[in-house]
Each structure stands twice: as structure tokens, then as C-alpha cells.
């Protein structure tokens, strides 16, 4: 009875894990930096301009875009007040 040997090719990790530039990493994996880029629908409180009251409605939004907008406002306010953020 012959013993069969299996030959396994050595793995080359460079082909599987190529190095990325900072810009490539941000574009390929934006959720690492800003959160999800998937559209979500959630109940939120918004101002009804017709009745001038705050009402709860289903709102569709992208959390990543929301975070970018929020960061711009926070940084701008900190700059205006002279705070370090």
C-alpha cells in the first residue's frame, strides 16, 4: 500500500493583502472613518413647517453623511469659540 502525500503550495500573503495608500483605504472602507454608508430609515423628531410643531416621522438618511455634516458644524463652532477639538 502506497502512502499518498499531498503537496500544499506555500501561501503568498502579499497577493492576498496588498498595501493600500491612505486615500485608497478611506475610499474602500469608509465605515471605518465615518460609519455606515448604507441608507437607513428610522423614526425621528422633525419640525413640521406647516404647523410649527415637532412631530415624529420616518426619516431616511445616510449615517456617514450625517456624521460628516455634524463634524463640520462642531468644528466650525469650536473654531468660532476658539476651542481645541
C-alpha positions as CSV (number, residue, x, y, z in Angstrom):
1,X,0.0,0.0,0.0
2,X,1.5,3.3,-1.0
3,X,1.3,6.3,1.1
4,X,0.0,9.3,-0.7
5,X,1.5,12.6,0.1
6,X,-0.4,15.8,-0.5
7,X,1.6,18.8,-1.5
8,X,0.4,22.1,-0.3
9,X,1.5,25.3,-2.1
10,X,3.0,27.9,0.2
11,X,0.8,30.9,0.7
12,X,1.8,34.2,-0.5
13,X,0.3,36.9,1.7
14,X,1.3,39.8,-0.5
15,X,-1.1,38.8,-3.2
16,X,-4.0,38.5,-0.7
17,X,-3.1,41.6,1.4
18,X,-1.7,44.3,-0.8
19,X,-0.8,47.5,1.0
20,X,-3.2,50.4,0.4
21,X,-2.5,54.1,0.5
22,X,-4.4,56.2,3.0
23,X,-6.8,57.5,0.3
24,X,-7.4,54.0,-1.1
25,X,-8.2,52.7,2.4
26,X,-10.7,55.6,3.1
27,X,-12.4,55.0,-0.3
28,X,-12.6,51.2,0.1
29,X,-13.6,51.2,3.8
30,X,-15.4,54.4,4.6
31,X,-17.3,52.8,7.5
32,X,-14.0,52.7,9.4
33,X,-13.9,56.5,9.5
34,X,-17.5,57.9,9.2
35,X,-19.8,55.0,9.9
36,X,-22.1,53.1,7.6
37,X,-22.8,54.5,4.1
38,X,-26.0,52.4,3.8
39,X,-29.3,54.2,3.8
40,X,-31.3,53.8,7.0
41,X,-34.9,54.6,7.8
42,X,-35.7,55.5,11.4
43,X,-38.4,57.3,13.4
44,X,-37.1,60.8,14.3
45,X,-38.5,64.0,15.6
46,X,-38.6,66.8,13.0
47,X,-40.2,70.2,12.7
48,X,-43.4,70.4,10.7
49,X,-43.1,73.7,9.0
50,X,-46.9,74.0,8.3
51,X,-48.0,73.6,11.9
52,X,-44.7,74.8,13.5
53,X,-44.7,71.8,15.8
54,X,-42.2,68.9,16.3
55,X,-43.6,65.6,15.1
56,X,-42.3,62.1,14.9
57,X,-41.8,60.8,11.3
58,X,-40.0,58.0,9.5
59,X,-36.8,59.6,8.0
60,X,-34.4,58.0,5.5
61,X,-30.8,59.2,5.9
62,X,-27.2,58.0,5.5
63,X,-25.4,58.0,8.9
64,X,-22.0,58.6,7.3
65,X,-23.2,61.7,5.5
66,X,-24.9,62.8,8.7
67,X,-21.6,62.4,10.7
68,X,-19.7,64.4,8.1
69,X,-22.2,67.3,8.3
70,X,-22.2,67.1,12.2
71,X,-18.4,67.2,12.2
72,X,-18.4,70.3,10.0
73,X,-20.8,72.1,12.4
74,X,-18.9,71.1,15.5
75,X,-15.5,72.1,14.1
76,X,-16.9,75.3,12.9
77,X,-18.4,76.2,16.2
78,X,-15.2,75.2,18.1
79,X,-13.3,77.4,15.7
80,X,-15.7,80.3,16.3
81,X,-15.4,79.9,20.1
82,X,-11.6,79.3,20.0
83,X,-11.8,75.8,21.5
84,X,-9.5,73.0,20.7
85,X,-11.4,69.9,19.4
